[in-house]
Amino acid sequence: MHLIQYIDEKGNRAVGVTRDGQTRQLKGVSSVYALVQEALTGIGGLPGAVEAHGLGDPIDKAALAREGRLLAPIDHPDPAHLHVTGTGLTHLGSAATRDAMHKANGEKPAGELTDSMKMFRMGLENGKPAAGEKGVQPEWFYKGNGHIVVNPGQPIPSPSFALDAGEEPEIAGIYVIDAEGQPRRLGFALGNEFSDHVTERINYLYLAHSKLRACSFGPELRVGDLPRHIEGMSRILRDGAVLWEKPFLSGEDNMSHTIANLEYHHFKYDLFCQPGDVHVHMFGTATLSFADGISTRPDDVFEIEEDQFGLALRNPVQVEEEKPVVIGGLY
């Protein structure tokens, strides 16, 4: 089962459900967040809540995408209570680009391991612990809150001070914290964990700066467990033609950590277990156009697709105008 959020023909929010190859409007509910709150107090989880509402008219979700009426597959009534975070160096090929950045900057003599490679090897050795055991913690980063989420199809803004505007095709885990402070996984979605790789390359301690950018995820929320093998395509379109494309792999068969281990090391913090909050947690990637020497331009379009997740995630890139920083005293 897949869930989408969209704007209907009357300009109202609506939820769509895809099952057995057909998408229909969900009756009597206007947001996935509201549906989740019902599921938390009902029987049968999200499928039970969907059955309780019933399905209405068929929806052409491809037309919704063309018309720019798709929303992120979940949001929060107060965007400050949606947290976007992520982990890096989690996939079997993910250390190569980062390691090359460090060596290019002369941070380690030839033959010595960079900090990125050390952390990657830690994941290889203890990122998939046995059931009941704790594995090594991954690299972790904060991207922002709900204010940085861009709807599918809409432009991803790159700040005027950014040195690069690069895609990162990832899988995002989607969670809501229940009334007892327990994380409840809803499912997974495609994600574009948009980052500034040139800033990161200057010094890996700039990683935190490079991640404070907008992002997009969806358009569809795939309810349930993550497939063990995910093989999608990431591409960049310029003036309607393919500038670059490359397959990306994910799922635990292609990762150095289990999903459970990554989840534990995020939700072990009480800060991230506040009732009612939504979490969008990006699980990392091994595929970047930046690694192939691509530098994006305004109006380039990012496209990330994988059949198991439904519609492709598409967003053009847009450079913001410079905004002066004015600090006013209150004394």
N, C-alpha and C positions, 0 to 999 in steps of 0.2 A: 504494500500500500504506500502511495506517495501523497503528500499534501502540498498544496500551493496556496498562496494568498494573492489576491488580485483586486483590481478595481472593476466593478461591473459596469454595464451600459448606462446605469443611472448615476454613476460616480460614487457608488458606495463600496465599502470594503466587503470582500467575500472570500470564502474558502472553497477550494476544489479538492476532490478526492479522485485519485486514479487507481482503479482496480481492474484486473482482467482486460487491460488494454483500452479502457474507456475512462474518460474524465467527466465527472459530473459535479455540479454545485452541491455543497453541503447545506442542508436546510437549517435555518434558525441560528446561525452562528457567523460572526463576522471576523473572527481572528483565531489563529491556531492557539494563541496564548489562552484565550477563553475556553477553547475546547480542551486544552490540557488541564485547566483548573477543574473542569467537570470530570475529566478522566481520573484525576487524583482522588476524588471523593466518590467515584462510582465503581462499578464492577466491569472487568474486562479490558481495562486500560484504554488506549486510544481507539482500537477497533470497536470496543464496546460503546464508547462515546459517539463514534460515527454512526453505529447502528441505531443508537437511541434517537439521533437527529433525523436520519434518513437522507437519501440523495434525491436531488431535483433534476433539472434539465442538463443535457450534455453541454460540455464546454469545449471550445476549440482552443487549447492552450497554446498552440503554435501561433494562432492569430493574436492572442493576448501578448505574446512576446513581440510580434511584429509591430503591434500598436503601442508598445511601451506601457502596458497596463499591469505587468507583473510586479509584485512586491517581494521582499525577502520572505522566505517561507516561515519565519517566526520573527516577532519583534516584541517589545515590552511597552505597556502604556506609558511608562517613564523610561526613556532611553538610557538614563544613568544607571538603571538596574539591569542592563544587558552588558555583559563583559565579553570582550573579544581578546583571546589569548592564544598562545601557541607553543609548540615545541619544535626544536630543530635537531638536525643530525640524527634523525630517527629512521631513515631509509637506507637501504644497502648501498646506494650510490651517492648519498647526500654529502659525504665528507670531501669528495674530490674538488669541487669548486671552492669551498671554503679553505681547504688546505692550500690550494693554488694561490688564493688571495694572500694568505699569510706569507708564503714563501716568496711571492713577488715583491712584498714589502720588506723583505730581509729580516723578518721577525725571528726566524730560526735558521741556523746554518744548515747546509745540505746534510741530510742524514739524520737530523734531529726531528722528533715529532712536534708538530704544532699543537697548541692547546685544543684546536678543533679535532684533530686526528686522535688525540688522547681521549677526548670525550666520546668520540664515535666508537673507539675500541672498547670503552667502558660499556657502551650499550650492547656491542656484539657479545661481550663476555657475560653480562648480567642484566640485559634488558628484557629477557624473557624468563622470568623466574617460574618455578613450579607453583602450582596452586597453593595458596596459603603462605607463600614466602614473599618478601619484599625485594624488588629489583632495584638496580641503580637508578637514580633520578636523572632525567634528561636535561638538556638545555631548555630553558623556559623563557618566554618573553610576554610582555603586555603590549597589545596594540591600541586599545581604547575601549570606549563604551558604545552604546547604540547610536551615538551621534556620528560615528565614523562609518556606519554601514550604508552602502550604496545599493539601491535596488537593482536587480538584474536588468540589463538593457540601458541603464543610465550611466552617464559619464563618471569615471573615477577621477576625483580631483588630485592633482599632484601639486604640492605647495611651490610657491615661487622660488623658495630657497633650496628646493630639492636638486640633487645632482644627477638623479636618475629616476625613471618611472618604469619599474619592471614588475612583470607578473610572477606569481608563484602558484602553480596549479596544485591544490591540496584537497584533502578530504577534511571536512569540519564535523566534529561531533557536536550534537545539539542537546542541551540539558536544561531542565528546570529544577529548582530546589523546592522540595515539598515543605509542608507546614512544620515537619519535625527536623528540618535542616538536612534532609537526605537528598543527594543528587539523584535525579531520575532521568535516565537517558531516553530521549525520544527517537533518535536515529541519527542519520548522517546526511550531509549534503556536499556538493561540489563547492570549493572555495577558491577565490583568487586573493591570496594573502599578499597583496600589493606592497612592495618594499622599495627602498632606495639602496641598490647594491653598490653604487659608486661610493656613497658615504660609508657604508660598511667596510669597503675595501681599504679606505684610508687607514683604519685601525679597527680591529674587531671589537674594541671597547666602545665603538660607536654603534654597535648592533642595536642597542636600545633606541637610539635616535632614528636609525634606519627603519624601524618597525612602526614608529608613530605616524601612520598613514591611514588613509581610507582603505576599505576592502569591500568585497562583495561575496555573497554566497547564495546558493540555490541554483536555479529557481525552485527546485523541488526538494522536499524533505523526504528522504527514503526511510520509512519507519521500520525499525528492527535492527538486527545485528549487521555489522559491516562484513561484506564478502571478503574472504581471505585473499582473493586475487582480483585486483582492479587494474585495468589497462585502458587508459584513455588517451586523448590527444589534446595537446596544447598548441595553439597557433596564434600568430599575430597577422592581422590583415591591414594592409596599407593601400588606400585608394581602391578598395574592393578586391585586391589580389592578395594571395598568400605571400607574406614576406618571409615567414619562418614557421615551421611546425616540427613537432617532435612528440613521440609518445611519452606518457608518464605512467609509472607503476605505483601502486599503493596496495593496502591490505596487508595483513600480518605476514603473508608469505614473502613479501618484499620489504619487510621492515626489520630493524634491529631491536625493536621494543614491541611488547604486546600492547594492545589498546588498554587492557586493564592496568598495566603498569603506568602508562602515561596518565590515565585517569586518576589513579591513586595519588600520584605526585602533584596533581593539580588540586584535587579536592581534599587533600590532607590538611589544607589551611582552612581554619574556621571562617576566614574572610570570604571564602568562596562557597560557603554553605549557608548563606542567608536566605531564609524562606521567601519564595516568590521571585528570586532572581533568575535570569536566563543566562546561560553560558554558551558561547560559540567558541569551541577550542579547535584550532588548526593543528593537524598532526604532522606537518612537514612535507617536504618534497625532495626529489633528486633531479628535477628537470627545470632549467632556467634558460631563457633566451639570452640572458646576460652572459652566461658561460660560453655562448657561441658568438660573442662580440656584437650582439644586437643592441642598438640604442633606440628607444622608442621616440616617437614624435607625437605632438598633439593630433588627435583624431584617429590615431592607430586604434584598432579594435582587438581586444583580447577575446579569445574564444577557447573555452575549456569544455570538453565533452567526454562522456563515458556512458554507454548505453544503459547500464544498470541504474543510472541516476536520472534518466529521463531527458528533459530539455537541456540543451547546452547553456552554459553560463557565458553571456557576452556582455562586455562593457567597453566603450571607447575610453581613451585617456584624455584628460583635459588639464591644462596647466592654469593654476589660479594666478590672479593678479597679486602683486605684492601688497601685503597688509602691514601698515606701520604698527609697531608695538609701542603703546603709550601707557606708562605706568603712572597712575594717579595716586597721590597720597591721601590718607584718610586720617589726618592728624593736624 
